[in-house]
Amino acid sequence: MKKRHIVRLIRAVNSIEDWLLISMLAAMVILAVTQIIYRNVSGGGVVWIDPLLRMLVLWVALSGAVIASRTDNHIRIDFFAKYITGKYYFYIKRIVHAYCVVICALIAWHSVSFVQMDFEYGTEAFAGIPAWITELIIPIAFGLMAFRYFLLFLSPPRPDKR
């Protein structure tokens, strides 16, 4: 595959991720406002909106984490970046990325068991929606983050780009 095709594919994936996050966030705002209006006008709200909003918070948070890992802009403690420079910084970044790969992969692996358990037990999240569908974001997001940090491990920023 040519480099230009890979770049185009990466841009398409990034664009899809961005639009999914924007759509979920917009849905959260619309649903929350709708629920507030219903409660103030009719004295009661729609039963399924609150659990849906809780589920969307999880999806938005993990989708945001995936997007942040795209360019290594995730929350971190920059102790090493403050005191270590040059080629040593390059090696520290590789170690940090390897650690992130391992942790994210472990969470993805174990969350698959969690989702599978809810699938087997037929747990319901809300309004007849199976819980495992709402939990799918956990292994998907951590799997994507592990993949992204693996790519960053293979090619961390060079010391001169810091």
GROMACS elastic network, one bead per residue, 0.5 to 0.9 nm:
[ bonds ]
;  ai    aj funct       b0    kb
    1     4     6  0.83971   500
    1     5     6  0.65706   500
    1     6     6  0.69615   500
    2     5     6  0.53667   500
    2     6     6  0.65046   500
    2     7     6  0.88285   500
    3     6     6  0.50629   500
    3     7     6  0.61646   500
    3     8     6  0.85676   500
    4     7     6  0.50970   500
    4     8     6  0.61405   500
    4     9     6  0.85947   500
    5     8     6  0.50218   500
    5     9     6  0.60851   500
    5    10     6  0.85851   500
    6     9     6  0.50245   500
    6    10     6  0.61311   500
    6    11     6  0.85743   500
    7    10     6  0.51184   500
    7    11     6  0.61712   500
    7    12     6  0.86024   500
    8    11     6  0.51256   500
    8    12     6  0.61723   500
    8    13     6  0.86984   500
    9    12     6  0.50560   500
    9    13     6  0.62149   500
    9    14     6  0.85683   500
   10    13     6  0.51389   500
   10    14     6  0.60875   500
   10    15     6  0.85111   500
   11    14     6  0.50344   500
   11    15     6  0.60184   500
   11    16     6  0.85774   500
   12    15     6  0.50564   500
   12    16     6  0.61856   500
   12    17     6  0.86356   500
   13    16     6  0.51243   500
   13    17     6  0.62052   500
   13    18     6  0.86294   500
   14    17     6  0.51024   500
   14    18     6  0.61590   500
   14    19     6  0.86720   500
   14    67     6  0.78311   500
   14    70     6  0.83377   500
   15    18     6  0.50726   500
   15    19     6  0.61801   500
   15    20     6  0.85602   500
   16    19     6  0.52038   500
   16    20     6  0.60909   500
   16    21     6  0.85973   500
   17    20     6  0.51819   500
   17    21     6  0.62242   500
   17    22     6  0.86385   500
   17    63     6  0.75244   500
   17    64     6  0.89723   500
   17    66     6  0.85407   500
   17    67     6  0.72015   500
   18    21     6  0.52275   500
   18    22     6  0.61750   500
   18    23     6  0.85767   500
   18    63     6  0.87676   500
   18    64     6  0.88257   500
   18    67     6  0.76103   500
   19    23     6  0.59382   500
   19    24     6  0.84893   500
   20    23     6  0.50825   500
   20    24     6  0.61324   500
   20    25     6  0.85372   500
   20    60     6  0.89277   500
   20    63     6  0.83115   500
   21    24     6  0.52157   500
   21    25     6  0.61103   500
   21    26     6  0.85249   500
   21    59     6  0.84025   500
   21    60     6  0.61546   500
   21    63     6  0.63823   500
   21    64     6  0.71332   500
   22    25     6  0.51464   500
   22    26     6  0.60491   500
   22    27     6  0.85161   500
   22    60     6  0.87947   500
   23    26     6  0.51069   500
   23    27     6  0.60648   500
   23    28     6  0.85778   500
   24    27     6  0.50121   500
   24    28     6  0.61620   500
   24    29     6  0.87434   500
   24    56     6  0.67427   500
   24    57     6  0.87803   500
   24    59     6  0.78875   500
   24    60     6  0.65819   500
   25    28     6  0.50410   500
   25    29     6  0.63824   500
   25    30     6  0.87260   500
   25    56     6  0.79109   500
   25    57     6  0.84595   500
   25    60     6  0.67609   500
   26    29     6  0.51782   500
   26    30     6  0.61835   500
   26    31     6  0.85237   500
   27    30     6  0.51140   500
   27    31     6  0.59325   500
   27    32     6  0.83858   500
   27    53     6  0.87836   500
   27    56     6  0.85042   500
   28    31     6  0.52114   500
   28    32     6  0.59823   500
   28    33     6  0.85179   500
   28    52     6  0.86215   500
   28    53     6  0.61028   500
   28    56     6  0.67833   500
   28    57     6  0.79571   500
   29    32     6  0.51954   500
   29    33     6  0.61293   500
   29    34     6  0.84698   500
   30    33     6  0.52672   500
   30    34     6  0.60252   500
   30    35     6  0.85763   500
   31    35     6  0.60590   500
   31    36     6  0.85947   500
   31    49     6  0.66607   500
   31    50     6  0.86681   500
   31    52     6  0.87882   500
   31    53     6  0.74388   500
   32    35     6  0.51073   500
   32    36     6  0.62365   500
   32    37     6  0.86686   500
   32    49     6  0.77251   500
   32    50     6  0.81138   500
   32    53     6  0.74832   500
   33    36     6  0.50801   500
   33    37     6  0.61720   500
   33    38     6  0.86120   500
   34    37     6  0.51490   500
   34    38     6  0.61447   500
   34    39     6  0.85860   500
   34    45     6  0.85416   500
   34    46     6  0.88186   500
   34    49     6  0.88904   500
   35    38     6  0.51349   500
   35    39     6  0.61224   500
   35    40     6  0.86254   500
   35    44     6  0.85393   500
   35    45     6  0.55330   500
   35    46     6  0.65498   500
   35    49     6  0.69647   500
   35    50     6  0.81181   500
   36    39     6  0.51590   500
   36    40     6  0.61852   500
   36    41     6  0.85464   500
   36    45     6  0.74976   500
   37    40     6  0.51980   500
   37    41     6  0.59350   500
   37    42     6  0.81877   500
   37    45     6  0.82279   500
   38    41     6  0.52296   500
   38    42     6  0.55392   500
   38    43     6  0.69000   500
   38    44     6  0.62170   500
   38    45     6  0.51376   500
   38    46     6  0.74168   500
   39    42     6  0.56557   500
   39    46     6  0.84406   500
   40    43     6  0.55935   500
   40    44     6  0.75433   500
   40    45     6  0.85892   500
   41    44     6  0.80183   500
   42    45     6  0.75737   500
   44    47     6  0.86759   500
   45    48     6  0.88191   500
   45    49     6  0.80015   500
   45    50     6  0.89452   500
   46    49     6  0.57586   500
   46    50     6  0.79492   500
   47    50     6  0.68865   500
   47    51     6  0.81547   500
   47   127     6  0.84937   500
   48    51     6  0.57664   500
   48    52     6  0.61793   500
   48    53     6  0.87024   500
   48   126     6  0.65023   500
   48   127     6  0.61560   500
   49    52     6  0.50309   500
   49    53     6  0.60271   500
   49    54     6  0.86948   500
   50    53     6  0.50833   500
   50    54     6  0.63553   500
   50    55     6  0.87291   500
   51    54     6  0.50485   500
   51    55     6  0.62467   500
   51    56     6  0.85993   500
   51   125     6  0.78254   500
   51   126     6  0.65753   500
   52    55     6  0.50595   500
   52    56     6  0.61070   500
   52    57     6  0.86415   500
   52   125     6  0.88701   500
   52   126     6  0.76146   500
   53    57     6  0.61727   500
   53    58     6  0.87972   500
   54    57     6  0.51536   500
   54    58     6  0.66695   500
   54    59     6  0.88940   500
   55    58     6  0.52714   500
   55    59     6  0.63864   500
   55    60     6  0.87157   500
   55   125     6  0.89339   500
   55   134     6  0.65256   500
   55   135     6  0.83522   500
   56    60     6  0.58913   500
   56    61     6  0.83308   500
   56   134     6  0.86730   500
   57    60     6  0.51604   500
   57    61     6  0.59954   500
   57    62     6  0.85506   500
   58    61     6  0.52079   500
   58    62     6  0.61745   500
   58    63     6  0.84086   500
   58   134     6  0.88972   500
   58   135     6  0.86821   500
   58   137     6  0.80736   500
   58   138     6  0.85812   500
   59    62     6  0.53547   500
   59    63     6  0.58901   500
   59    64     6  0.83727   500
   59   134     6  0.82680   500
   59   135     6  0.86123   500
   59   137     6  0.62077   500
   59   138     6  0.82299   500
   59   141     6  0.89489   500
   60    63     6  0.50587   500
   60    64     6  0.59199   500
   60    65     6  0.85067   500
   61    64     6  0.51323   500
   61    65     6  0.62639   500
   61    66     6  0.88050   500
   62    66     6  0.62778   500
   62    67     6  0.86575   500
   62   137     6  0.71334   500
   62   138     6  0.72261   500
   62   141     6  0.60159   500
   62   142     6  0.80781   500
   63    66     6  0.50794   500
   63    67     6  0.62876   500
   63    68     6  0.85998   500
   63   137     6  0.79909   500
   63   141     6  0.65731   500
   64    67     6  0.50343   500
   64    68     6  0.60458   500
   64    69     6  0.85696   500
   65    69     6  0.61455   500
   65    70     6  0.86708   500
   65    73     6  0.89800   500
   65    74     6  0.68104   500
   65   141     6  0.77474   500
   65   142     6  0.87942   500
   65   145     6  0.77657   500
   66    69     6  0.51620   500
   66    70     6  0.64554   500
   66    74     6  0.87427   500
   66   141     6  0.60019   500
   66   142     6  0.76327   500
   66   144     6  0.66257   500
   66   145     6  0.55481   500
   66   148     6  0.83330   500
   67    70     6  0.51114   500
   67    71     6  0.76975   500
   67    72     6  0.89811   500
   67    73     6  0.85287   500
   67    74     6  0.86776   500
   67   145     6  0.86199   500
   68    71     6  0.62044   500
   68    72     6  0.62179   500
   68    74     6  0.50351   500
   68    75     6  0.84399   500
   69    73     6  0.58639   500
   69    74     6  0.55794   500
   69   144     6  0.88165   500
   69   145     6  0.60892   500
   69   146     6  0.89704   500
   69   148     6  0.65048   500
   69   149     6  0.70207   500
   70    73     6  0.74352   500
   70    74     6  0.87107   500
   70   145     6  0.78586   500
   70   148     6  0.62181   500
   70   149     6  0.81620   500
   70   152     6  0.88732   500
   71    74     6  0.81742   500
   71   148     6  0.85729   500
   71   152     6  0.84344   500
   72    75     6  0.88096   500
   72   148     6  0.85973   500
   72   149     6  0.77513   500
   72   152     6  0.77308   500
   73    76     6  0.82821   500
   77    80     6  0.81055   500
   77    81     6  0.86993   500
   78    81     6  0.50495   500
   78    82     6  0.62423   500
   78    83     6  0.88640   500
   79    82     6  0.54221   500
   79    83     6  0.66288   500
   79    84     6  0.83958   500
   80    83     6  0.53693   500
   80    84     6  0.53614   500
   80    85     6  0.83229   500
   80    89     6  0.73420   500
   80    92     6  0.75150   500
   80    93     6  0.89468   500
   81    84     6  0.55572   500
   81    85     6  0.69019   500
   81    89     6  0.67890   500
   81    92     6  0.87721   500
   81    93     6  0.89312   500
   82    85     6  0.78227   500
   84    87     6  0.88316   500
   84    88     6  0.65163   500
   84    89     6  0.56775   500
   84    92     6  0.86476   500
   85    88     6  0.61130   500
   85    89     6  0.51254   500
   85    90     6  0.82388   500
   85   159     6  0.73870   500
   85   162     6  0.86412   500
   86    89     6  0.55923   500
   86    90     6  0.70248   500
   86   158     6  0.86843   500
   86   159     6  0.51365   500
   86   160     6  0.73876   500
   86   162     6  0.85753   500
   87    90     6  0.51039   500
   87    91     6  0.66935   500
   87    92     6  0.88680   500
   87   158     6  0.79654   500
   87   159     6  0.57279   500
   87   160     6  0.87759   500
   88    91     6  0.51685   500
   88    92     6  0.61981   500
   88    93     6  0.86078   500
   88   159     6  0.82275   500
   89    92     6  0.50170   500
   89    93     6  0.60982   500
   89    94     6  0.86534   500
   89   158     6  0.86280   500
   89   159     6  0.66003   500
   89   162     6  0.89806   500
   90    93     6  0.52592   500
   90    94     6  0.64859   500
   90    95     6  0.89423   500
   90   156     6  0.69742   500
   90   157     6  0.69666   500
   90   158     6  0.61076   500
   90   159     6  0.57281   500
   91    94     6  0.50824   500
   91    95     6  0.63674   500
   91    96     6  0.86871   500
   91   156     6  0.87946   500
   92    95     6  0.50945   500
   92    96     6  0.61611   500
   92    97     6  0.85837   500
   93    96     6  0.50321   500
   93    97     6  0.60593   500
   93    98     6  0.85158   500
   93   152     6  0.88761   500
   93   153     6  0.77029   500
   93   156     6  0.66314   500
   93   157     6  0.80728   500
   94    97     6  0.51031   500
   94    98     6  0.60977   500
   94    99     6  0.85673   500
   94   152     6  0.78446   500
   94   153     6  0.51849   500
   94   154     6  0.78395   500
   94   155     6  0.83678   500
   94   156     6  0.64168   500
   95    98     6  0.50866   500
   95    99     6  0.61725   500
   95   100     6  0.86378   500
   95   153     6  0.78254   500
   96    99     6  0.50691   500
   96   100     6  0.62085   500
   96   101     6  0.86826   500
   96   153     6  0.82442   500
   97   101     6  0.61929   500
   97   102     6  0.87293   500
   97   149     6  0.55115   500
   97   150     6  0.68271   500
   97   151     6  0.88217   500
   97   152     6  0.65290   500
   97   153     6  0.51055   500
   97   154     6  0.88994   500
   97   156     6  0.82207   500
   98   101     6  0.50711   500
   98   102     6  0.63742   500
   98   103     6  0.87720   500
   98   149     6  0.72535   500
   98   150     6  0.68327   500
   98   152     6  0.87951   500
   98   153     6  0.60379   500
   99   102     6  0.52106   500
   99   103     6  0.62303   500
   99   104     6  0.85455   500
   99   149     6  0.89238   500
  100   103     6  0.52025   500
  100   104     6  0.59037   500
  100   105     6  0.82351   500
  100   145     6  0.82920   500
  100   146     6  0.68000   500
  100   149     6  0.63776   500
  100   150     6  0.82531   500
  101   104     6  0.53459   500
  101   105     6  0.58772   500
  101   106     6  0.84483   500
  101   145     6  0.75137   500
  101   147     6  0.71348   500
  101   148     6  0.81893   500
  101   149     6  0.55464   500
  101   150     6  0.58054   500
  101   153     6  0.83679   500
  102   105     6  0.51856   500
  102   106     6  0.60863   500
  102   107     6  0.86617   500
  102   146     6  0.72483   500
  103   106     6  0.51523   500
  103   107     6  0.62532   500
  103   108     6  0.85952   500
  103   142     6  0.88601   500
  103   146     6  0.78372   500
  104   107     6  0.51550   500
  104   108     6  0.60721   500
  104   109     6  0.85196   500
  104   141     6  0.88602   500
  104   142     6  0.51443   500
  104   143     6  0.66201   500
  104   144     6  0.85753   500
  104   145     6  0.64140   500
  104   146     6  0.50171   500
  104   147     6  0.87835   500
  104   149     6  0.87666   500
  105   108     6  0.50102   500
  105   109     6  0.60019   500
  105   110     6  0.86096   500
  105   139     6  0.87528   500
  105   142     6  0.65675   500
  105   143     6  0.59856   500
  105   144     6  0.89652   500
  105   145     6  0.81987   500
  105   146     6  0.54620   500
  105   147     6  0.83868   500
  106   109     6  0.50529   500
  106   110     6  0.61745   500
  106   111     6  0.84021   500
  106   142     6  0.85825   500
  106   143     6  0.89922   500
  107   110     6  0.52878   500
  107   111     6  0.58840   500
  107   112     6  0.85634   500
  107   138     6  0.82686   500
  107   139     6  0.72306   500
  107   142     6  0.65186   500
  107   143     6  0.82502   500
  108   111     6  0.51562   500
  108   112     6  0.63206   500
  108   138     6  0.68231   500
  108   140     6  0.70910   500
  108   141     6  0.77405   500
  108   142     6  0.50292   500
  108   143     6  0.53757   500
  108   144     6  0.89496   500
  108   146     6  0.83476   500
  109   112     6  0.54405   500
  109   113     6  0.71302   500
  109   139     6  0.69187   500
  109   142     6  0.87512   500
  109   143     6  0.81254   500
  110   113     6  0.52758   500
  110   114     6  0.65661   500
  110   115     6  0.89240   500
  110   139     6  0.80191   500
  111   115     6  0.61386   500
  111   116     6  0.83761   500
  111   135     6  0.85800   500
  111   136     6  0.85910   500
  111   138     6  0.63848   500
  111   139     6  0.54054   500
  111   142     6  0.88783   500
  112   115     6  0.51551   500
  112   116     6  0.59935   500
  112   117     6  0.85052   500
  112   136     6  0.81352   500
  112   138     6  0.81177   500
  112   139     6  0.57649   500
  112   140     6  0.89396   500
  113   117     6  0.60239   500
  113   118     6  0.87096   500
  114   117     6  0.51703   500
  114   118     6  0.65061   500
  114   119     6  0.86938   500
  114   132     6  0.84000   500
  114   135     6  0.85003   500
  115   118     6  0.52587   500
  115   119     6  0.61820   500
  115   120     6  0.87323   500
  115   131     6  0.80306   500
  115   132     6  0.50856   500
  115   133     6  0.81031   500
  115   135     6  0.62128   500
  115   136     6  0.66923   500
  115   138     6  0.85832   500
  115   139     6  0.83004   500
  116   120     6  0.61578   500
  116   121     6  0.86295   500
  116   132     6  0.71576   500
  117   120     6  0.51514   500
  117   121     6  0.61864   500
  117   122     6  0.84344   500
  117   123     6  0.87881   500
  117   132     6  0.82452   500
  118   121     6  0.51586   500
  118   122     6  0.58455   500
  118   123     6  0.53450   500
  118   124     6  0.83937   500
  118   130     6  0.80970   500
  118   131     6  0.63908   500
  118   132     6  0.54744   500
  118   135     6  0.89099   500
  119   122     6  0.51849   500
  119   123     6  0.67917   500
  119   130     6  0.74952   500
  119   131     6  0.74310   500
  119   132     6  0.54322   500
  119   133     6  0.84341   500
  120   123     6  0.80404   500
  122   130     6  0.66402   500
  122   131     6  0.76927   500
  122   132     6  0.82217   500
  123   129     6  0.88449   500
  123   130     6  0.59310   500
  123   131     6  0.55140   500
  123   132     6  0.74693   500
  124   127     6  0.79164   500
  124   128     6  0.61051   500
  124   129     6  0.57947   500
  124   132     6  0.81417   500
  125   128     6  0.70824   500
  125   129     6  0.56485   500
  125   130     6  0.54740   500
  125   132     6  0.80483   500
  125   133     6  0.86268   500
  125   134     6  0.73300   500
  126   129     6  0.55014   500
  126   130     6  0.74813   500
  126   131     6  0.77411   500
  127   130     6  0.87531   500
  129   132     6  0.86228   500
  129   133     6  0.74176   500
  129   134     6  0.80315   500
  130   133     6  0.57797   500
  130   134     6  0.72406   500
  131   134     6  0.52988   500
  131   135     6  0.63091   500
  131   136     6  0.88416   500
  132   136     6  0.61505   500
  133   136     6  0.53722   500
  133   137     6  0.82183   500
  134   137     6  0.70091   500
  134   138     6  0.89489   500
  135   138     6  0.58401   500
  135   139     6  0.80550   500
  136   139     6  0.60871   500
  136   140     6  0.63680   500
  136   141     6  0.85394   500
  137   140     6  0.50672   500
  137   141     6  0.55970   500
  137   142     6  0.82438   500
  138   141     6  0.54050   500
  138   142     6  0.61695   500
  138   143     6  0.83498   500
  139   142     6  0.53025   500
  139   143     6  0.57498   500
  139   144     6  0.84164   500
  140   143     6  0.51137   500
  140   144     6  0.61284   500
  140   145     6  0.85870   500
  141   144     6  0.51485   500
  141   145     6  0.61265   500
  141   146     6  0.85775   500
  142   146     6  0.60237   500
  142   147     6  0.85164   500
  143   146     6  0.51009   500
  143   147     6  0.62420   500
  143   148     6  0.86505   500
  144   147     6  0.50190   500
  144   148     6  0.60925   500
  144   149     6  0.85506   500
  145   148     6  0.50064   500
  145   149     6  0.60301   500
  145   150     6  0.83602   500
  146   149     6  0.52026   500
  146   150     6  0.60366   500
  146   151     6  0.86829   500
  147   151     6  0.63409   500
  147   152     6  0.87046   500
  148   151     6  0.50915   500
  148   152     6  0.62770   500
  148   153     6  0.85640   500
  149   153     6  0.59321   500
  149   154     6  0.85315   500
  150   154     6  0.62974   500
  150   155     6  0.87551   500
  151   154     6  0.51080   500
  151   155     6  0.63982   500
  151   156     6  0.81813   500
  152   155     6  0.50827   500
  152   156     6  0.50258   500
  152   157     6  0.80915   500
  153   156     6  0.56049   500
  155   158     6  0.83027   500
  157   160     6  0.82037   500
  157   161     6  0.62977   500
  157   162     6  0.72696   500
  158   161     6  0.54350   500
  158   162     6  0.70623   500
  159   162     6  0.55114   500
